[in-house]
Amino acid sequence: MSGSPLRVAVLGAGTVGREVVHALLDRRDELASADGASLVLSAVAVRNVERAVAAGYPASMVSDAPAHLVADPDIDVVVELMGGDEPAHTLIAAALSMGKSVVTANKHVVAHHGAELEATARRTGGVLRFEAAVGGGIPVLGPLATDLAANRVERIRGIVNGTTNFILTAMTDPASPFEFEAALAEAQRLGYAEADPSGDVEGLDAVNKLVILARLAFDAWLDPAAVATRPDGADGPAGPGITTVSLADQQDARRAGRIIRLVATASAGDDGEIQAAVLATALPLESALGRTSGVRNRIEVDAVPVGRIGFDGPGAGGAATSSAVLGDLMAIARGAGSTWGARPSATGPTGDPVTRPDRPVLIAASGIRYPIDD
Amino acid sequence: MSGSPLRVAVLGAGTVGREVVHALLDRRDELASADGASLVLSAVAVRNVERAVAAGYPASMVSDAPAHLVADPDIDVVVELMGGDEPAHTLIAAALSMGKSVVTANKHVVAHHGAELEATARRTGGVLRFEAAVGGGIPVLGPLATDLAANRVERIRGIVNGTTNFILTAMTDPASPFEFEAALAEAQRLGYAEADPSGDVEGLDAVNKLVILARLAFDAWLDPAAVATRPDGADGPAGPGITTVSLADQQDARRAGRIIRLVATASAGDDGEIQAAVLATALPLESALGRTSGVRNRIEVDAVPVGRIGFDGPGAGGAATSSAVLGDLMAIARGAGSTWGARPSATGPTGDPVTRPDRPVLIAASGIRYPIDD
């Protein structure tokens, strides 16, 4: 793989983009691999060119036309860090259809358009890598596709949304427990939650990550809309994600030696049927997931023959996430291919039913039935 | 990588070898990758051919001449699972010098001959993979070399020896604490400790694993003999590994909110100097390492920019370890190269001093000064 360096365009200069750009500018030699494969930053697409130049980006590199950078024959690798659905989806699809390599941290696009993007990449020989889309800097997709490739995964589950886990942790602070609204306000104050927190607190962000984990674990792209997010209430489905979790519910859980956390779970039955859910779940206080506090993430893989493997770390933040983006860039430089590695093709959403795991419940005084897990 | 399957010889049919052989025989299609790369078991070297055939190994495959298998031009990949220094070391070196690929779980050979074996592999283009040598089935070397490649590792530490961790856990069982000797006897009864437990309890097994982790983290092969294993006593160095840890010492630690566990630590200073030690260490009861109980392993990587990543799982056992061996075989089938990936060459042992991290201590009533860590 030695020879000309790969020319990289970074789309988006937000929290993660800024870290990636600085690393590519400042640590170029360090990021070159021993066999000579190297990366050179050619362009950065930003919203406001003047502001980017004022902030120190080289004027020769900045552009407000990401589609031009994608189409530019002098760009080999596109790093999509804009977030959201469009134009990110179209830009990624366009790059792959030209056979270019793409690195993205965009869990929404990968979860909602993964089957289409995978088909395009396989058709053109383009490479799509997205380690940063799940667990920030925690290596989990790579290990699933490579190191654990000889295993049959039975279940994958985890705490994959730092915002909700911060809120649920603050609510159970023994010194000064917060009510949900106050905990959310504190998360917003600290920059852990957005002004519109619905994607996090309603579980949609965790659903996206679960869909991506399931792709690596079970070789199927689930339909995000098919993943259950609502626990049962006294009279049918209650609110999604953690929106039902009151301080009183947490205290009910604590009396049972448990803590309510938002857990994403996907498992495969012997018949190939996949069960998946993102539900506020009552976990033992003393379990590894129960003790995963604040904005940390933890993902557990139960597989045969290996047993249970746990991965934990900072699940968000520009610096941590840049580790995964840069790792993916280095993987592309050494010719490692897409994140799914040598796993079989996955199509989907297949229309196959995604059912909800059947679990015993803890019935809070509020009437909400929180599934319990070990 | 499609085309002829790679022909594999497994040397050694003990706990791990048996699992690997059965997987290669029973799950051949499953272990083939989507792009057609596949593996076929051609031969198994055993101590006693008659017994192996009686146990169900195909007679056409078994041999008691591992060196012949290594030399056989019809063997592409050698899986060394004999353990110990010789003849394992010579067989691995011979295979690599012929440009063959080698997978091994042999931490002793990799730690003590790693620099030589790496040099040979780089010279001939042979491939050496050894994920199974550290942490059983826990993916940690692969993630260090690939997913975390963009990071500068500051420290790596962990509980990497299940036998000693089982003993130390049994000593602190609140229901019925064991004295050291009784805990060791229990570990032997359950098959977690060997008849001669010195390699485990004196810390040498953990030293080997630390040397291998440091290779991936810091691109240097440390001299195993240079890694400190003895805490200070009242009058100079005390016994190695966990041999000093009495029930009374554990109780002294518990009164300080701590638990003594065997922790392997390596860190790199700004000047490139590497500090490394395997010491019985007083950890907070409530920390992730403090809570790692029984035969489980946990390895933590502190790195920039990612922060702290933790990996945990079953650190030993035939089934778990076979996951890593088979994963390495599949990596070879898809052309992934050696475990060190694109990291720079490491030479050594360099003769550079390996110093011992300087830490505050907990002085037990016995006079032993156990370093404390967070």
Interface residues (C-beta under 8 A of the other chain):
Chain A: E19 A23 E30 L31 S33 A34 D35 A37 E131 G137 I138 P139 G142 P143 T146 D147 L148 A149 A150 N151 R152 A288 R291 A303 V304 P305 V306 G307 R308 I309 G310 F311 D312 G313 P314 G317 A319 A320 S322 S323 A324 L326 G327 L329 M330 A331 A333 R334 A336 G341 A342 R343 P344 S345
Chain B: E19 A23 E30 L31 S33 A34 D35 A37 E131 G137 I138 P139 G142 P143 T146 D147 L148 A149 A150 N151 R152 A288 R291 A303 V304 P305 V306 G307 R308 I309 G310 F311 D312 G313 P314 G317 A319 A320 S322 S323 A324 L326 G327 L329 M330 A331 A333 R334 A336 G341 A342 R343 P344 S345
